Amino acid sequence: MGNDRPETGVMRQKVSRRASIAAGVFGFGGWSLSDLLRAEAKAGVGRSERAIINIHLDGGPPHLDTIDPKPDAPVEIRGEFGSIDTTLPGFRVTELMPQVASIAERFVFIRSLVGSAGAHDAFQCQSGYAARDLKGLGGRPAVGCVLSRLYSDVEASSPAFIDLMQGRPLVRNSARPGFLGPAYQPFRPDISRLFHRELESGMKGELARLGKDHSVSLTLNPQLTYERVGNRQSLLQGLDRLRRESDSSGSMDAMDSFSRQAMEILTSGRLAKALDLENENPAVLARYTAASQSAGRQSTTSEGPEAARKFLLARRLIEAGARCVSVSISDFDTHSDNFPRMRNLMPIVDHGLHALVTDLDERGMLDQVSIVVWGEFGRTPRIDPKTGGRHHWPQAGPALLAGGGMRTGQVIGATDRLGEDVISRAVQYKDIFATLYHNLGIDAKNLTINDPQGRPQYLLDAGDVLSEVT
């Protein structure tokens, strides 16, 4: 289903300077990171403003109860939700998504996501890879960690990659740097004071084993001046020089990177301001706050209406200089009571997505920021008669794309009449990542980064850019 809006001049045809540089080299063998940086420096390419907001629907969203309803299927398949029209002719979504339906022309709806690893781990939604891939070398890096490697600037006031997924820095590390090493791990602030999220027992155990103090100060002690901090940093670097020269793990480089970055964060205050919603315009806060849900039932591990403000944080962090922000909304693991839980939870996501996309558009940021919304897998078309739940279903899952200069207003792929199997235009996780990288001007199947053994590894070993949207 195509977008009927006319193309306006160069808006859809423009190519970033990074992409134009790459166009003359990609296709003639792998291009290394150093090649890319040298070419950019020669061409005078500065820091791009393009970025990614990666929204993870934690637990695996049911495709039949979101963007792939089956109103003509038997009741034990279709469930209790009706479907509603959208602004795209002939395309319907569940009744739980009226706000997304009202701006459907700004999204790409993918109903045919396949290739799930079938694991309750957001890593595949962070990298495109299963967790076991290159495990002997430390594993594959998450996309945000790759962007940290490509774009890190020790003088930047914000880390390139900020992970808000579980809202706590030491639990469920799904966005891992893999073989890139600890220097490129995401910055994971503690936002639990802003958003109540009851953790699963396994997560609570992780935190208990790691201690109580999980917060990181984002402001400089007023008794320390910039000069005093700089002098201390120089002294420590001098003392550590011999250890650094003999270190093969990358730990010392990581410490140096963290120290330099911490100094910029502490002295600029820009990141702390972005994470502080207390001084935000009340009208903006209201825009990003979903209505209190009296319908359905909020599960113990699900979040409340204020969770839509996570999307506001993501926008503010992109404005502060982040290149990738990961956000999660919990809890879509609806093995029981699927319908009351979805009736309570999905309107929060619906509200947040509408607020984010329209806000970015009004600020002139939407073409620069790629948004992806997805989970680990879909959920069983057939409802469990004993629990009223839907279980894991890796055979088919939903995803939404928006922004990033993509041609939106499209529906890609389809499942059969019961939502069991994909019958047209199967889309792999790596296809989504190829598209996200493309939106940043990066050809991920031709750009390489060396692993710890010095061998070049392509950012993606498979996957094709979605031709429909580029």
Residue, then its C-alpha position, 0 to 999 in steps of 0.5 A: m500500500g503506497n503513500d499517495r502524497p506527491e514527492t516534493g522536489v529533493m526532499r525524498q531524493k536528497v542524499s547525505r554527504r556521508a552517503s555520497i562519499a560512500a557511494g563512490v566506494f561501497g560495492f568495491g569490497g569492504w570499507s573500513l572505519s578508518d577509510l570512512l573517517r578519512a574520507e569524511a575528514k577530506a570532504g569536510v563532513g561534520r557531525s550529522e544530526r541523524a539519529i535513532i529512537n529504538i522502542h522495545l515493546d518488552g515481552g513480545p507484542p501480540h500482532l493480532d492485537t496491534i497492527d494485524p487484527k483478524p476480524d473474520a477469524p474464529v473468536e478463539i483467534r481474533g479475540e475480543f478487540g475490534s478493529i478500526d479504520t486508519t488514514l490508509p485506505g483499506f488498512r485497519v488496526t486494533e481498536l486500542m490504537p486510535q491515535v496511531a490510526s489517525i496519523a497512519e500516513r506517517f508510519v510504515f506498518i510491517r506485519s511480516l517480521v520473521g527470523s526471531a531468535g525466540a528469546h526474552d532478550a532485547f538484544q536481537c532488537q538492538s543488533g539484528y543478531a542472536a546473542r550467540d553470534l560471535k559469542g567467543l569474541g564477545g558477541r556482536p555489538a548493538v547498533g547504538c554501540v556501533l554508533s558510539r564507535l563511529y561517532s564518539d567525540v570525547e568533547a561531546s556533552s552527551p554520550a552517543f548511545i543512551d539506554l533507557m530500556q529498563g530504567r536502571p543501569l545495572v539490570r538486563n544489559s540487553a544493549r551490549p557492546g560485544f567485541l567492541g569492548p567496554a569503551y563503547q557500552p551505552f550510558r544507562p542512567d537511573i530513571s526509576r524515580l521518574f517511572h515506576r516499573e516493578l521489576e521481575s524477580g530475576m531482575k530484582g535478584e540481579l540488582a541485589r547481587l550488584g549492590k544498592d548504589h546504582s545512580v550516577s551523578l550528572t552534575l559537578n560538585p560545586q567545590l570542584t572547578y573544571e581546572r581541578v578536575g582536569n588536573r586530577q584527570s591528567l595526573l591519573q592518566g600519567l600514572d596509568r600510562l605503563r598499565r595502559e601500554s600493557d593492557s590487552s583487554g581494552s579496560m584502560d581505554a574504556m576507563d580513559s574514554f569514560s573519564r573524558q566523557a564524564m568530565e564533559i557531561l559533568t561540566s556541561g550539564r546538558l545531559a542532566k537538563a535533558l533527563d530532568l523533566e521538572n522544568e519542562n513546559p507543563a503543556v508538553l508534559a501533558r502531551y506526553t502523558a497518557a490518560s489514566q486507564s480505568a479499563g483493563r488491568q495493569s499487571t504487576t510488571s507493567e507501567g502506568p500512563e506516565a511511561a509515555r513520557k519516556f518518548l519525551l526523554a528520548r526526544r530531549l536526549i536526541e536534542a542534547g546530542a545522542r545518536c541512539v536512544s533505546v526505550s522499553i515499555s513493559d510488560f507485553d509478556t501476556h501468557s495470561d489475561n492477554f486482553p485486560r492487560m492489553r486494554n490497559l497497556m497498549p493505549i499508553v504506547d498508542h498515545g506516546l507514539h502519536a505524541l513523539v511523531t507529531d512533536l518531532d514533525e513540528r520541531g523539524m526533526l522527524d526526517q532526521v530521526s528514525i523510529v523503530v517499534w518492535g519486540e522479541f516476537g509476536r504472540t500465538p494467534r490461538i488464545d490459551p483457553k485456560t489462561g486467556g493468554r497468548h504465548h510466544w510466536p516467533q513465526a510472525g511479529p509486528a514492527l512499525l517505522a517512522g521518520g528518518g526521511m522514509r517513505t511512510g504511509q505503507v503496509i509491508g507484508a501479510t500473514d495468513r487468515l489466522g495470523e499464523d504464518v507470513i505469506s508475503r514479503a517476509v522481513q528479517y530483523k537485519d533488513i530493519f537494521a540495514t534500513l536504519y543504518h541506511n537512514l544514517g548514510i551507512d552501508a552496513k553490509n560494506l562497512t567493517i570494524n575489526d574484532p579483537q583478533g584483528r579481523p574485519q567484521y561487517l556491521l551486518d552479514a545479511g539483510d537488505v534495505l527495505s526498498e519500499v521506504t528508501 
